[in-house]
Amino acid sequence: MKKPKRAVRESGMLKEYDFSKGVRGKYAKRFRAGTNVVVLAPDVARVFRDSDSVNRALRALTRIASRQRRKASG
């Protein structure tokens, strides 16, 4: 049995989309401040449950890499 086609307005939006209570530019200031979204692979996400744990691990790795570069050049 086929699903009925959804009605699309001239704007390309489906009729059931209702933005009448939307607030224009609500997140604009936050967006301008800058965001950096990184999507983790599922196996990595199981280890790093939140952004704090990812940041701690990356900072530790950065310190280790920095020491390694100093040893190699000195």
C-alpha positions in Angstrom: 0.0 0.0 0.0 1.4 3.4 -1.0 1.7 6.3 1.4 -0.2 9.4 0.3 1.9 12.1 -1.1 2.5 15.1 1.2 1.1 18.4 0.1 4.0 20.8 -0.7 3.4 24.6 -0.9 4.9 26.8 -3.6 7.7 27.7 -1.2 8.7 24.0 -1.0 7.6 23.6 2.6 5.2 21.0 3.7 1.8 22.3 4.9 2.3 20.8 8.4 5.3 22.9 9.1 4.2 25.7 11.3 6.6 28.5 12.0 4.0 31.0 13.2 5.4 31.0 16.7 9.0 31.0 15.6 11.4 33.8 16.6 13.6 35.2 13.8 17.3 35.3 14.7 16.8 33.7 18.1 20.2 31.9 17.9 22.0 34.4 15.6 24.2 35.9 18.3 25.3 32.5 19.4 26.0 31.4 15.8 28.1 34.5 15.1 30.1 33.8 18.3 31.2 30.6 16.5 30.4 27.0 16.7 32.4 23.9 15.9 30.4 20.8 15.6 32.4 17.5 15.4 30.5 14.2 14.8 32.2 11.3 16.6 32.2 7.8 15.2 30.0 5.5 17.3 32.9 3.6 18.8 34.6 6.8 19.9 31.3 8.2 21.2 31.0 5.2 23.5 34.3 6.2 25.2 33.8 10.0 25.2 30.3 10.6 26.7 30.5 14.5 26.6 32.4 17.4 25.3 34.4 17.8 28.5 35.9 14.3 28.2 36.8 14.9 24.6 38.4 18.3 25.4 40.5 16.8 28.2 41.7 14.0 26.0 42.6 16.3 23.1 44.4 18.7 25.5 46.5 15.8 26.9 47.3 14.6 23.4 48.3 18.1 22.4 50.7 18.3 25.4 52.2 14.9 24.5 52.6 15.9 20.8 54.2 19.2 21.8 56.8 17.4 24.0 57.6 14.9 21.2 58.2 17.8 18.7 60.6 19.5 21.2 62.5 16.2 21.7 62.8 15.7 18.0 64.0 19.2 17.3 66.3 19.6 20.3 
